[in-house]
Amino acid sequence: MTITVQRAEKLMRSRRAAQLWLPLATIVALLALWELAVRGGLFPERYAPPPTVILGQLLGMLLEAGVWQAVADTLTGWGISLLISVVAGTVLGTILGRFASASAFFRPIVEFLRPIPSIAMIPLAVLMIGSGKPTEVFLATYAGLWQMLVAAVAAVGAVDPVGLQTARSFGLSRADQVKYVMLPSMLPRLVTGVRIASSTVLIFCITAELLIGVPGLGAGLGAARGVGDMPRMYAYVVIIGVLGYALSALFKLLETRLLFWHESVRGAHR
């Protein structure tokens, strides 16, 4: 029995090591191929500088105060937009999922607005709001709102009506029904919705900065592209990618902490 347990633990460690090192090895191999292809003349260095050149540019940029200010500007727009979209989307989605009359009234409006991409709203937003940070927040919030609304509607649908009826039968107050029945059932889908909305909001913050010129990482990327500084442009792409990955990993960690009791989290750690 002990030997079987030891083998199982060894297998789990091997799988975790593979999950960590295999992606890293793949990235290193692709970067090496890129370097060799450019150095060998297969791709023009003017448009695709070698990774070593991009790395040198990136290390130099990390010492620039302007780059860190751009990171702060992007995170500010991201944070405000995500907060608004999470609160508004959760409230509206809960109402639509909980009350049939509200769903019947608002659903046609929601279904009309939801397919309209945030990018299509840029001319109207610039005309009405201007080309500053409020426009970025509006566009990113509009994009993230639908992620949370759909997640909230699905979360309400996951609540067991029998459980609610049982709670009422035992005389639980409305607050206790929400705390002990509704919230545990809704939380997994809401947390997942927040994680997805976080990525969506970041994408549209960068897009707004790139297209409108709002201060941030997107504006820095656009400026580098405009003057033909390809290494700097690619370095901004790397910074944006690392930032997105870090935020996604952070929300994944929070999801694991908040839902430690849920079968999806417990099953992933077996």
Order of alpha helices (4+ residues) and beta strands (2+ residues): alpha-alpha-alpha-alpha-alpha-alpha-alpha-alpha-alpha-alpha-alpha-alpha
